[in-house]
């Protein structure tokens, strides 16, 4: 199951630093997940890394 960063993203960068495969990058309005790089490990979703709860399963 793929992960997505929603419009609730506050661009804090916490997901960027926790991603082990560098699948997350800074977009224009939010951070974005490159679905081709993402291994769906869930690190960005678990352990409350996102203070805005902006990362969801698609």
Residue pairs with C-beta under 8 A, 6 or more apart in sequence:
1 40
1 57
1 58
2 33
2 35
2 38
2 40
2 57
2 58
3 33
3 38
3 40
3 42
3 44
3 45
3 55
3 56
3 57
3 58
4 33
4 55
4 56
4 57
4 58
5 15
5 24
5 30
5 31
5 32
5 33
5 54
5 55
6 30
6 54
6 55
6 56
7 29
7 30
7 54
8 52
8 53
8 54
9 29
9 30
9 31
9 50
9 52
9 54
10 51
10 52
10 54
11 26
11 30
11 31
12 50
12 51
12 52
13 26
13 31
14 49
14 50
14 51
15 24
15 31
15 44
15 49
15 50
15 55
16 24
16 25
16 26
16 31
18 43
18 44
18 49
19 43
19 44
20 39
20 41
20 43
21 37
21 38
21 39
21 41
22 37
23 33
23 34
23 35
23 37
23 38
23 39
24 31
24 32
24 33
24 34
24 44
25 31
25 32
25 34
26 32
30 54
33 44
33 55
43 49
44 50
44 55
45 55
45 56
45 57
49 55
